[in-house]
Amino acid sequence: MAAWRVLVKVLRARYGIPLDRVYAHNWIDVKDARYCEGCALAKMAREWGE
């Protein structure tokens, strides 16, 4: 989890991505309603502000 938080911070800084543009795959391409770990990770990134 710590490595993921660093990665999100680095990628956002490098590419100038604002928090409201951090998405999970299922938020964009809703083909499958099954649980997606990326949804939880994107939500955490937005909540943590990283």
For each residue, the residues with C-beta under 8 A, 3 or more apart:
1: 4 5
2: 5 6
3: 6 7
4: 1 7 8 41
5: 1 2 8 9 45 48 50
6: 2 3 9 10
7: 3 4 10 11
8: 4 5 11 12 22 45 50
9: 5 6 12 13 50
10: 6 7 13 14
11: 7 8 14 15 17
12: 8 9 15 16 17 18 19 22 50
13: 9 10 16
14: 10 11
15: 11 12
16: 12 13
17: 11 12 21 22
18: 12 21
19: 12 22 45 46 49
20: 46
21: 17 18
22: 8 12 17 19 42 45 46
23: 27 28 42
24: 27 28 36 38 39 40 41 42 43
25: 28 29 36 38
26: 29 30 32 36 38 39
27: 23 24 30 39 42
28: 23 24 25
29: 25 26
30: 26 27 33
31:
32: 26 36
33: 30
34:
35: 39
36: 24 25 26 32 39 40
37: 40 41
38: 24 25 26 41 42
39: 24 26 27 35 36 42 43
40: 24 36 37 43 44
41: 4 24 37 38 44 45
42: 22 23 24 27 38 39 45 46
43: 24 39 40 46 47
44: 40 41 47 48
45: 5 8 19 22 41 42 48 50
46: 19 20 22 42 43 49
47: 43 44
48: 5 44 45
49: 19 46
50: 5 8 9 12 45
